[in-house]
């Protein structure tokens, strides 16, 4: 079994805010169980790359503003170490209000 599958599980993408209104700022957290590796985190909305951060032991925090309905998601986080990369499950916000 290769390192990529046995030692490097998929990252977790989450937000403290699941329900948002248009114009609201939100923070998304991409984290990984392995706290000892230097990991490059990338955030995507559908196929659009929104940002990249490097981290070790701490979650990567991506700050976004939800201004349009299509910005509710789905979002994915990619965690990458050398030639190994894994994606999180999809995450979508629920938009309420006007």
CORDA-V104832 format. One record per run of one state. SS is the DSSP state (alpha for helix, beta for strand, coil for the rest). FROM is the first residue (numbers start at 1). TO is the last residue. If there is no record, write none. Layout:
SS_FROM_TO, SS_FROM_TO
This chain:
coil_1_2, alpha_3_6, coil_7_11, beta_12_15, coil_16_18, beta_19_21, coil_22_23, beta_24_31, coil_32_38, beta_39_45, coil_46_47, beta_48_55, coil_56_59, beta_60_66, coil_67_68, alpha_69_72, coil_73_74, beta_75_81, coil_82_83, beta_84_87, coil_88_90, beta_91_91, coil_92_93, beta_94_96, coil_97_98
